[in-house]
Amino acid sequence: MAYNFFEDWLEDDPEVLYRGLVPQNVTRPFLNYFNSQFGNVYGDYLGGLGRTALSGQEPTQSFGNYLEQFPFMKRWQDLTSQERGETPGRFAPRLRWSL
C-alpha cells in the first residue's frame, strides 16, 4: 500500500478529519448538531485511549478509525426532538375552543 501524506495530516488535525467524516447528505439541523459536537466526540475518543492504556494494552486506534465506526445516525436518532432542534407544533396552530 502506498504512503498517503494526507492520512498523517488528517490525524495531526483531528477537527479537519472529524468535519470531513461527518455525513454530508443530511439535514441542516443534523450538520449543525454534529459540527458543534467535535469536542465531545474527540473527548470520548481520548477517554477510550486512556481506558485502553490503563487496562495495560497499547492504545493503537486512530481517530480516523474511531470516526469510521462512529454511529452518527444512531446518536442523532437517540436525541429527543427538542435536542434535534425540531419544534413540531411550530406550524400547527393550537386548538381553540369557543364557548
N, C-alpha and C positions, 0 to 999 in steps of 0.2 A: 504494500500500500504506500502511495506517495505521501511525502510530508506535506501538510497543509498549514501554512503560516497562519491563516485566518482562524483556525481552531485554537491555537495558542493565544492569539489576540483576543478572541472572544472570551476565553477563560480568564484572561487578565482583566477584562472589563465586564464583570458579571451583569451589570444593568443592560448593556447593549445585547448581550446574549439573551437575557430574560425578555426584553422587548421584541427581539427577533423571533422568539418561540411562542409568544402569546398568540393564540389563534386569531386570524385577521378577518375571516369571513363570518363575523358575528355582529351582534347589535352594538350600538354605541354605548349603552349602559354597561355591557359586558366589558368592552375595551376600557372604559373609564375606571371600572372597578379594579380590573387586573393591572392597569397601569399604576394605580395607587397602592397596590399590594406588594410591590417589589421587596420592600424592607421586611415584610412578614415572611414572604416565601424564602428569601435569602437567609433570614434568621432561622427558619425551620431547617434549611439545608445545613447550615453551620452547626446547629444543635445536633443533627443526625451524625455529622462528622465527629463531634465531641463525644457522643454516646458510643460510637464505634471505637474511638481511641480509648475511652475509659473501660471498655469491655476487654481491652488487650489486643484488639485487632487493628490492622493497619487501615486507616481511612483512605480508600482509593477512589471513591465515587466522585466523578467530576460534576460540576454544576450543570453542565450540558446534559449529561446522562440523567441527572435528577429531574431536570425540566422535561426531558423527553418522556419520562414516566409520570409526570405530574398530572393529576386529574383535574385539569382546568374546568371542564364542563361539569363534573360531579360537584366540585366546590361551588360553582355558580348555582347549580340546581338545588344545593342544600341550603342556600340562603333564603331568608324569608323575602316576601315580595317587597317589604319596606327596605330591607338591606340591599335589594337589587335596584332600588330607586323606582319601583313601579307603584303607581297610585291608581288602582283600578277604578275607584269611584270618582276620579277627577273629571271625567267627561259625562258620567251618568248623573243626572240631577237627582237630588233626594226626593223621596216620595212625600208629598204634602197632602194632608187630609183637610178638606174644607168642611167645616160643620155649619 
